[in-house]
Amino acid sequence: MKAQFALAAILFLALEPVVAQQPEEKLLPCKGNPEQVSECFRIRGRLRIYNGTPSLRIWRVGTKRILGVSEAHAGIRRMPESLEEKVGFGIDIFGDFEVCPFTPETPGEMQFVCIESASNLVIKDWNKEQKK
């Protein structure tokens, strides 16, 4: 039994550098991904973390419409890394978003999207406001 354990430990240690050096999973771009159901479109909105699923949502300015930034589509980039770095609890990100839909637009239902790009960003950090 001890010999089997020792052999398993040696194999684990020998293979560990190989496993650690494997490249990260390559994510498909948001735009043009195989899950996309219609053309991408631009909106003016507010990106924020909400309670519930999906937690990242965009309120479309001037409407009652909420878009859910999908986390369910594995292997597809849900938003640019530069935008993801700005997202956090208590932070509102207003801007122009180019989104690509995973589900059709249906009245009364949240449409799921990924974010291809974001521009003209204005960030409101409510965490800093409360500390004043």
C-alpha positions, 0 to 999 in steps of 0.5 A: 500500500505504501509503495502504491502511495509513493508511486502516485506521489512521484507521478503527481509531482512529475506531472505537475509542471506539465499541468501548470503550463497548459494554456488557458482556455481560449474564449470565443469572441462575443460577436459572431459566436455560434450561440448568437441568435440575431445581429448585435446592437448598440444601446445606452445603458447602466451596467450593475451587479444585481442579486439573482441570476444573472448578476450582471445586468444592463438597464437600457436607459429610457426604458424598463428593459433589463438585459442579462449579461449571460454567464451560462454560455461556456467558452464565450467571452461575456465582456471585454477584460477592460470592462470586467476590471471595472465591475464591482458591487456598489458600482454603476457603469453608464455607457454605450454598449454593443451587445450580442443576444443569446436569446430573442427579445420577448416582452416581459422576459429578460434577454440574455446578451454578451458585451462586445464593446463599451465606450463613453463610460461614466463610473459611479462608485457608491462605495466611495460616496458612502464613506464621505 
